[in-house]
Amino acid sequence: MNYLAHAYLSYSDGQLVGNMIADFIRNRERFLYPGEIQKGIALHRAIDTFTDGHPEIHEAKKIFSPLVRLYAGAFVDVSFDFFLANQLAENQEDFKKFTEKVYQKLWINESFLPENFRKMLVSMEKDNWLFNYQNDWGIGYSMQNVKRKAKYLDEEIPVFEAFLKHRSQIKTHFNNFFPELEAYCRNFVENLELLE
């Protein structure tokens, strides 16, 4: 899942921090953080494992894999943030407040943010990625970013065009998948609490 989904699927401020920074730290570094941030890191990794093994994700990847091969999953993640953003944006004011709170909570915990994440967060907040995922141009911009960061992808590959062409099919995969992910995350966090 992409940034909006990881933010949305966090159940405390500490979990939010851990969920957002998990890809920016080495696995052994997770024990350097307070317990609630460690839970967020564990939750992030559980989300990724659940997502990677889900049949709806395998089907959605087929849309992008002819163009980007092993990077297909990254583009599915970005696409799913579009549909999540639109679901949350049914109430624009609440969605705007949610995204603003995410940035605010992350900056309050700045001392725990790895330097490379902190740098990215500046751009994320300035261009309001989380809120703008609801727009075609926001997702197009995000897909362009993925292509720019990927070692072996030409920036001219028409990934966004594939998203537009297959939007309804991708939305069906999202609708089938996301409620299961939400239920899985709630259960995962409840079990973490029981272990304390």
Buried (B, 14 or more C-beta within 10 A) or exposed (E): BBBBBBBBBBBBBBBBBBBBBBBBBEEEEBEEBEEBBBBBBBBBBBBBEBBEEBEBBBBBBEBBBEBBEEBBBBBBBBBBBBBBBBBBBEEEEEBBEBBBEBBEBBEEBEEBBBEEBBEBBEEBBEEBBBBBBBBEEBBBBBBEBBBEEBEEBEEEBEBBEBBEEBBEEBBBBBEBBBEEBEEBBEEBBEEBEEEE
